Amino acid sequence: MEPACFAAMPIGEIDERFLRAVADHVAAERVAAVYLFSPIRQGPTDRGVAIVAESAEPLEGADQPRGAPRYTVYTATYRHAVKGRDRGAWAVDVTAQADAPLSAVADVVQGVQRRSAAVAEPVELSGDAFRSIVVAGAAGSVPPGTVDDPSPGAAV
């Protein structure tokens, strides 16, 4: 059972496309958490950011440090042209930024949220929620209530 903070939250079609692109750059089976920030419109371009925590792969034969497990922290960004002659252009960049315990990742995300002018909280997805969105998107289906689901009673 996932904690309440990882409850299914509605995300848009562009967010789903972004998460599928992120999955092409990280090991989806090792993703522990994703923090998806609201996109910002800059002129004719939407820009989005996500923070992804992927469990570090233990090295064979290496002594593993005791304490909290470590995660590789990625910053993922996208640029999507929504107007103008480049309309539809899409670019994604995923870069490993740090190695940290999962609790430190959440603290950093909260600190960024406090310092930014953004009104909305980032959408927090568990690794399981991330994988279900990525798998559903790859299969061409939409999990009820998670991605622009038009069915009655869907999460909005």
TAURGI-V830919 format. One record per helix or strand. SS is the DSSP state (alpha for helix, beta for strand). FROM is the first residue (numbers start at 1). TO is the last residue. If there is no record, write none. Layout:
SS,FROM,TO
SS,FROM,TO
This chain:
alpha,4,6
beta,11,11
alpha,13,23
alpha,28,30
beta,31,36
beta,40,42
beta,45,55
beta,70,81
beta,90,101
alpha,102,115
beta,123,126
alpha,127,139
beta,147,147
